Amino acid sequence: MAAAPPARQGITRRQALSAAVAAGVGVGAVRLLGGALQNLGRTGTVVASGNSGGDWVSPLGSESARVMHLLRRATFGYTPAQLDSALSEGFSRTVDRLIETHPAEPPVLAEASTPGGRFPVAQMQQWWIDHMLATPTPFAERMTLFWHGHFTSDYRKAGDNTFMFWQNLTWRRMGMTDLRSMLMKVTTDPAMLRYLDLATSVASNPNENYSRELMELFSMGPGNYSEEDVRQGALALTGWQLPRPDSFDTVTVGAKTRRLPVYDSQKSGVFNPRRGYSGSVTFLGQIGRLDAEGVVDRILAQPATAPFIAGRVAQQFINGRPSASLTTSLGDAFRRSHYDLKTLMKALFTSDDFKAASSYRSLVKSPTEFMVHTARALGGPHPSKLIATSGAGMGQILFDPPDVGGWPNNESWISSNTVIERVNFVTAALAQARGSLPSAAYAATHHLDGVVGAQTAALFNQAADERAQWFIVLASPEFQLK
C-alpha cells in the first residue's frame, strides 16, 4: 500500500456542501446553504424558528425522528408504507426487525450463466438496483453495499461477471453472520481470488497482495503487522485456485475462437495442496504450520481487529470520524460476542452516539443511497437504468470501486461536479415519474424531518407546483445528508 496521505482538517457539514457550489452553479436548488434555520410546519408551509446558528437543529429527541434517522442510514430511505410501518413499531423494535430478519434472496439473474461471465455489467447493476428498490429486507442490501466497499473487488480485474454476481450473493447471505466466516468466504471467493491474485499464488512464488490487504484493509488496519507478517502470511495462503467449471462452451468472436468456462451453480475456490506451502511460518507472533483458517484465527486473536471493524462500520453509520471511545466500546462488545455481526450492529444502532445531536446529518449519502432514496420517495416505476447510468458522474459505479480501498466516504462524495450530477438526476427522475407524484405537502417533513435551512424553505414555499416542490426537497443539501 502507498503511504497514507497527510491527515485532512475536519470540515463542517455545511462547508462540505458549500465547497460544491463555490463555483456559482446557476441552479437555485444547489445554492441552499447558510442563513437562519427554519422549520417546516405540518402543513408544508415554512415557519421561521428564529435560529441563526451555523447548523441544523437536531430533532433526534423525538421517537419519530430517530426512526427516520435509522431508516435513512440503514435502508436507503423509505417509501411512505415503510415509514408508517417503522413509526408504528418504534425505534427499538425497528432495530430488532432490521437486524433479525433473514435477507430476502434476489431474483435469478439469467445472464449469470453466460459462458465466461461475459455479459454487460450494466445488466448486473440494474438487477441489484431493482432488488434494492423491491426487497422487503433493505437493511440486507445496505449491508451488502457496505461489504462490497469493504471487501473490494471490481469486475474489470475479476474478468468474469459471474464471479462478481456470486460475490454479491455471498455478501448478502453472510453480511450479518460473523467475521470469521466472512473472512474465510472472502479468502476463497473466486472474484477475490482473481482480484488480489491469490489464485496464482504458489509456494514457489507466493503473491503478497491478498496477505497484505487481508490485514491492512479487511481486518486489522495499518500499523498492526510487519512486512515479515505479509510475507509469511502469503506463504501460508498459497494453494488456492479458481473453482473447476462444470463444462466449457466454444465462443467465436470475430476471427478468434475461445473455450469459456460454464458453471451450473455458485462455487468457492478450491485448495490444491500441491501448490500450497506445507512448512512452518512465523505469522503474527505464532510459529508453526498454518493454513487459511489458521491465518484468519491469528488475525482474530489480535487486539486491533475488533476496534478496526467497529470503526469502519461506525464511519458508515454514525459519523465520518468516530471517537476512540466509541470504537473501543463497540469493539469490546464485538470481541466478546465472538465477532457476531448482529451484536455489533445492534450495539451501534442503540448507542448514545447514533442518537446524539452531533450524529444528525453528519454523513453525506453515497450516490447509491441518494438515488435509491429518491426513487423510494417518488414511488412509481423503478428507475434502475437511470440509477445505474447516473452513478459514474457522482463517483460510484456498482461492481467497479476505484481501487482496493473501496469508495471514499462522507464529504469526499461532494464536489461542484458531483452536485450538478445529483441535481441532474433529480430532474431526470422527476421526468420519468410521468404519472401522479405523491403529495408534496409532507415531503419535507417525511424526508427532511421538517428541519431545513432558510433558502430551502424559501424556495419550497415559492415553488409553482408539487413537482417543483419535490425538486426542491430532493435537490436540497438537507436531502444529500443522512
C-alpha positions in Angstrom: 0.0 0.0 0.0 1.2 3.5 -0.6 2.0 5.8 2.3 -1.1 7.3 3.9 -1.7 10.9 2.9 -1.4 13.7 5.5 -4.4 13.9 7.8 -7.1 16.3 6.4 -8.5 19.0 8.5 -12.1 18.3 9.5 -14.8 20.4 7.8 -18.3 21.0 8.9 -21.3 19.6 7.1 -22.2 23.0 5.7 -18.6 23.6 4.4 -18.7 20.2 2.6 -21.7 21.3 0.6 -20.6 24.9 0.3 -17.4 23.8 -1.4 -19.6 22.1 -4.0 -21.3 25.3 -5.0 -18.4 27.6 -4.7 -18.1 27.8 -8.5 -21.5 29.6 -8.5 -23.5 26.8 -10.2 -26.6 28.5 -11.8 -29.2 26.2 -10.4 -31.2 27.5 -7.5 -31.6 24.2 -5.8 -27.9 23.8 -5.1 -27.5 27.3 -3.6 -29.4 26.4 -0.5 -26.8 27.0 2.2 -26.3 29.4 5.1 -28.8 31.8 6.7 -31.2 31.4 9.6 -32.5 27.9 10.3 -36.2 27.3 9.7 -38.6 24.5 10.5 -41.3 23.4 8.2 -44.8 23.3 9.7 -47.0 20.2 9.3 -48.9 22.0 6.5 -45.9 22.2 4.3 -45.6 26.0 4.9 -42.3 27.3 6.4 -42.5 28.7 9.9 -39.4 30.7 11.0 -37.7 29.4 14.0 -35.6 32.5 14.7 -32.5 30.3 15.0 -29.5 31.9 13.2 -26.9 29.2 14.2 -24.5 27.6 11.8 -26.0 24.2 11.6 -29.3 22.3 11.6 -31.2 21.8 14.8 -31.3 18.1 15.6 -34.8 16.6 16.1 -33.5 13.3 17.5 -35.1 13.9 20.8 -38.3 12.6 19.3 -39.1 9.0 18.6 -40.3 9.6 15.0 -37.1 11.5 14.1 -35.0 8.7 15.5 -36.9 6.2 13.3 -36.4 8.2 10.2 -32.7 8.8 11.1 -32.3 5.0 11.4 -34.1 4.2 8.1 -32.0 6.8 6.2 -28.8 5.2 7.3 -29.8 1.6 7.3 -32.3 1.1 4.5 -31.6 3.6 1.6 -34.5 5.8 2.9 -38.1 4.6 2.8 -41.4 4.5 1.0 -44.5 6.0 2.8 -45.6 2.5 3.7 -42.2 1.5 5.1 -42.1 4.7 7.1 -45.6 4.2 8.5 -44.7 0.6 9.5 -41.5 1.6 11.2 -43.2 4.5 13.0 -45.8 2.1 14.3 -43.1 -0.3 15.6 -41.0 2.4 17.2 -37.2 2.7 17.2 -36.2 -0.3 19.3 -38.5 -2.8 17.6 -37.5 -1.5 14.2 -33.8 -2.0 15.1 -34.6 -5.6 16.1 -36.6 -6.3 13.0 -33.9 -4.9 10.6 -31.1 -7.0 12.3 -33.0 -10.2 12.9 -34.9 -10.5 9.6 -33.3 -13.0 7.2 -32.2 -11.4 3.9 -34.5 -11.9 1.0 -32.9 -13.6 -1.9 -32.8 -11.5 -5.1 -34.4 -12.9 -8.3 -32.4 -15.1 -10.6 -30.1 -13.2 -12.9 -30.3 -15.3 -16.1 -27.3 -13.7 -17.6 -25.1 -15.1 -14.9 -25.0 -18.4 -16.7 -23.3 -16.8 -19.7 -20.1 -18.7 -20.6 -17.1 -16.9 -19.1 -19.4 -14.4 -17.3 -19.2 -12.3 -20.5 -22.4 -10.3 -20.1 -22.6 -6.5 -19.7 -22.1 -5.3 -16.2 -25.0 -2.9 -16.6 -27.4 -5.8 -16.5 -26.0 -6.8 -13.1 -26.1 -3.3 -11.9 -29.8 -2.9 -12.8 -30.6 -6.3 -11.3 -29.1 -5.2 -8.0 -30.7 -1.8 -8.0 -34.1 -3.3 -8.8 -33.7 -5.6 -5.8 -32.7 -2.7 -3.6 -35.9 -1.0 -4.6 -38.2 -4.0 -4.3 -36.7 -6.1 -1.4 -38.6 -6.5 1.8 -35.2 -6.5 3.6 -33.5 -3.3 2.6 -31.1 -3.4 5.5 -29.6 -6.6 4.0 -28.9 -4.6 0.8 -27.4 -1.7 2.7 -25.0 -4.2 4.4 -24.3 -5.9 1.0 -23.2 -2.5 -0.3 -21.1 -1.9 2.8 -19.3 -5.2 2.4 -18.9 -4.6 -1.3 -17.0 -1.4 -0.5 -15.0 -3.1 2.4 -14.0 -6.4 0.8 -13.4 -4.7 -2.5 -13.3 -6.4 -5.9 -14.1 -5.0 -9.3 -15.5 -6.6 -12.4 -12.6 -5.4 -14.6 -9.9 -7.3 -12.7 -12.2 -10.2 -11.8 -12.6 -10.7 -15.6 -15.8 -12.8 -15.1 -19.1 -11.1 -14.2 -20.5 -14.5 -13.0 -17.9 -14.3 -10.2 -18.9 -10.8 -9.3 -22.6 -12.0 -9.2 -21.6 -14.8 -6.9 -19.8 -12.4 -4.6 -22.8 -10.2 -4.4 -24.9 -13.2 -3.3 -22.2 -14.1 -0.7 -22.1 -10.6 0.9 -25.9 -10.6 1.2 -26.1 -14.1 2.8 -23.1 -13.6 5.0 -23.4 -10.0 5.9 -24.9 -10.5 9.3 -23.2 -13.7 10.3 -19.7 -13.5 12.0 -16.4 -12.1 10.9 -14.5 -15.4 11.0 -17.0 -16.9 8.5 -16.9 -13.8 6.3 -13.1 -13.7 6.2 -13.0 -17.4 5.1 -15.5 -16.7 2.4 -13.6 -13.6 1.3 -10.4 -15.7 1.0 -12.0 -18.3 -1.1 -14.3 -16.1 -3.2 -13.5 -16.6 -6.9 -13.7 -12.8 -7.7 -11.3 -12.1 -4.8 -9.0 -14.9 -5.8 -8.6 -13.1 -9.2 -8.7 -9.5 -7.9 -5.9 -9.8 -5.4 -4.0 -12.6 -7.3 -4.3 -15.4 -4.7 -5.4 -17.8 -7.4 -1.9 -17.5 -8.9 0.0 -17.7 -5.6 2.0 -20.8 -5.2 4.6 -22.0 -2.6 7.5 -21.4 -5.1 6.3 -17.9 -5.9 3.9 -16.5 -3.3 2.0 -13.4 -4.2 1.7 -10.9 -1.3 -1.2 -8.8 -2.4 -4.0 -10.7 -0.6 -2.0 -11.3 2.5 -1.3 -7.5 2.8 -4.8 -6.3 2.1 -6.4 -9.0 4.3 -4.6 -7.4 7.3 -4.4 -3.8 6.3 -7.8 -3.1 4.7 -10.0 -6.1 5.6 -9.4 -6.8 9.3 -6.7 -5.1 11.3 -5.7 -1.7 9.8 -2.3 -0.3 9.0 0.5 -0.4 11.6 -0.7 -3.6 13.2 1.5 -6.1 11.3 5.0 -6.2 9.9 6.3 -6.8 6.4 7.5 -10.2 7.6 3.9 -11.0 8.6 2.9 -10.1 5.0 5.5 -12.5 3.6 4.8 -15.3 6.0 1.0 -14.9 5.6 1.4 -15.1 1.8 3.2 -18.4 2.2 0.5 -19.8 4.4 -2.2 -18.7 2.0 -0.7 -20.3 -1.1 -2.5 -23.2 -2.9 -6.0 -21.7 -3.6 -7.3 -21.9 -7.2 -10.4 -20.9 -9.1 -13.2 -23.5 -9.0 -13.4 -26.1 -11.7 -16.0 -25.3 -14.4 -18.9 -27.8 -14.9 -18.3 -27.5 -18.7 -16.9 -25.3 -21.4 -18.6 -23.6 -24.3 -16.9 -22.6 -27.5 -17.5 -18.9 -28.5 -16.3 -17.2 -31.6 -15.7 -13.5 -31.6 -14.5 -12.2 -35.0 -11.6 -14.4 -36.1 -10.9 -15.7 -32.6 -12.5 -18.9 -31.0 -12.3 -19.4 -27.3 -13.3 -22.1 -24.8 -15.1 -20.3 -22.0 -16.0 -21.9 -18.6 -19.6 -22.6 -17.7 -20.8 -23.1 -14.1 -24.1 -24.7 -13.2 -24.1 -23.3 -9.6 -22.2 -21.0 -7.3 -18.8 -22.3 -6.2 -15.9 -21.3 -4.0 -12.2 -21.6 -4.7 -10.6 -25.0 -4.2 -7.4 -25.8 -2.4 -4.6 -27.7 -4.2 -2.1 -29.0 -1.7 0.5 -29.5 -4.5 0.6 -25.7 -5.0 0.5 -24.8 -1.3 3.2 -24.3 1.2 3.4 -27.0 3.9 6.3 -25.8 6.0 6.4 -23.7 9.2 5.7 -19.9 9.2 6.0 -17.2 11.8 2.8 -15.2 11.5 1.6 -12.5 13.9 3.7 -14.0 16.7 2.9 -17.6 16.2 5.3 -20.2 14.8 4.1 -23.4 13.1 2.2 -24.7 10.1 -0.8 -22.6 9.2 -3.5 -22.8 6.5 -6.1 -20.2 5.6 -8.2 -20.9 8.7 -5.1 -20.6 10.9 -4.3 -17.2 9.3 -7.8 -16.0 9.9 -7.7 -17.2 13.5 -4.4 -15.4 14.2 -5.9 -12.2 12.8 -9.0 -12.6 15.1 -6.7 -13.0 18.1 -5.2 -9.6 17.5 -6.4 -6.7 19.7 -6.6 -4.4 16.7 -9.2 -6.4 14.8 -12.4 -5.8 16.7 -12.0 -1.9 17.0 -10.8 -1.7 13.4 -14.0 -3.3 12.0 -16.1 -1.4 14.6 -14.6 1.8 13.4 -15.2 1.1 9.7 -18.9 0.3 10.5 -19.2 3.4 12.6 -17.8 5.6 9.8 -20.6 4.4 7.6 -23.5 4.5 10.1 -22.6 7.1 12.8 -20.2 9.7 11.6 -17.1 10.0 9.5 -14.7 10.4 12.4 -16.0 8.2 15.3 -14.4 8.8 18.6 -11.8 6.4 20.1 -14.2 5.7 23.0 -17.0 4.7 20.6 -14.8 2.3 18.6 -13.3 0.8 21.8 -16.8 0.3 23.2 -18.2 -1.3 20.0 -15.0 -3.3 19.5 -15.2 -4.7 23.0 -18.8 -5.8 22.5 -17.9 -7.3 19.1 -15.0 -9.3 20.5 -17.0 -10.6 23.5 -19.6 -11.9 21.1 -17.0 -13.9 19.2 -17.3 -11.4 16.3 -21.0 -11.7 15.8 -22.1 -9.0 13.4 -25.7 -8.8 14.7 -24.3 -7.9 18.1 -22.1 -5.2 16.6 -24.8 -3.6 14.6 -27.3 -3.6 17.5 -24.7 -2.1 19.7 -24.1 0.6 17.1 -27.7 1.5 16.4 -28.6 1.6 20.1 -25.5 3.6 21.2 -25.9 7.1 22.5 -23.6 8.3 19.7 -26.0 7.1 17.0 -28.9 9.1 18.5 -26.7 12.1 19.6 -27.4 15.5 18.2 -23.9 15.6 16.7 -24.8 12.5 14.7 -27.7 14.2 12.9 -26.9 14.8 9.3 -23.3 14.1 9.9 -22.9 11.9 6.9 -23.3 12.5 3.2 -25.3 9.9 1.3 -23.4 7.9 -1.2 -24.7 8.2 -4.7 -26.4 4.9 -4.5 -28.1 5.8 -1.2 -29.1 9.2 -2.6 -30.6 7.8 -5.8 -32.4 4.8 -4.2 -33.9 7.1 -1.5 -35.1 9.5 -4.3 -36.7 6.6 -6.1 -38.4 5.4 -2.9 -39.7 8.8 -2.1 -41.2 9.3 -5.6 -42.7 5.8 -5.9 -43.7 4.7 -9.4 -41.7 2.5 -11.8 -38.2 1.6 -10.7 -35.7 3.9 -12.5 -33.0 1.2 -12.2 -31.4 2.0 -15.6 -31.3 5.7 -14.8 -29.7 5.0 -11.4 -27.1 2.6 -12.9 -26.1 5.1 -15.6 -26.0 8.1 -13.3 -23.7 6.7 -10.7 -20.5 7.3 -12.7 -21.0 11.1 -12.7 -21.4 11.1 -9.0 -18.4 8.9 -8.3 -19.9 5.5 -7.6 -20.2 2.6 -10.1 -21.5 -0.6 -8.6 -19.1 -3.5 -9.1 -16.4 -1.1 -10.1 -14.9 0.7 -7.0 -11.9 2.9 -7.8 -9.2 0.8 -6.0 -8.7 -1.9 -3.3 -9.5 0.7 -0.6 -13.1 0.9 -1.9 -15.0 4.1 -2.3 -14.3 7.3 -0.4 -16.8 8.3 2.3 -18.7 11.3 3.6 -17.6 14.7 2.3 -15.5 13.0 -0.4 -18.7 12.4 -2.3 -19.3 16.2 -2.7 -17.7 18.4 -5.4 -19.0 21.0 -7.7 -19.3 18.4 -10.5 -21.0 15.7 -8.4 -23.6 18.1 -7.0 -24.5 19.1 -10.6 -24.9 15.4 -11.4 -27.2 14.9 -8.3 -29.4 17.8 -9.4 -29.5 16.4 -13.0 -30.5 13.0 -11.6 -33.4 14.6 -9.7 -34.5 16.3 -12.9 -34.4 13.0 -14.8 -36.1 11.1 -12.0 -39.0 13.5 -11.9 -39.2 13.4 -15.7 -39.5 9.6 -15.6 -42.2 9.8 -12.9 -44.8 10.9 -15.5 -47.7 9.8 -13.5 -49.0 11.4 -10.4 -46.4 12.1 -7.8 -47.0 11.6 -4.0 -48.3 14.7 -2.3 -45.5 17.2 -1.7 -47.3 18.6 1.3 -45.4 16.3 3.7 -42.3 15.7 1.5 -40.1 17.9 3.7 -41.5 16.6 7.0 -41.2 13.0 6.0 -37.8 13.1 4.2 -36.2 16.2 5.9 -37.7 15.9 9.4 -39.1 19.4 8.8 -35.7 20.8 9.6 -34.3 22.9 6.7 -32.2 26.0 6.0 -33.7 29.3 5.2 -33.1 29.2 1.5 -34.5 25.7 1.1 -37.6 26.8 3.0 -38.0 29.9 0.8 -37.6 28.0 -2.4 -40.1 25.3 -1.3 -42.7 28.0 -0.4 -42.1 29.8 -3.7 -42.4 26.6 -5.9 -45.1 26.8 -8.5 -46.4 23.3 -8.1 -45.9 20.0 -6.4 -43.4 18.8 -9.0 -41.3 21.9 -8.3 -41.6 21.3 -4.5 -40.4 17.7 -4.9 -37.4 19.1 -6.9 -36.6 21.5 -4.1 -36.7 18.8 -1.5 -34.7 16.1 -3.4 -32.1 18.6 -4.7 -31.6 20.3 -1.3 -28.4 20.0 0.7 -30.5 18.6 3.5 -31.6 15.6 1.4 -28.0 14.8 0.5 -27.3 14.1 4.2 -28.3 11.3 6.4 
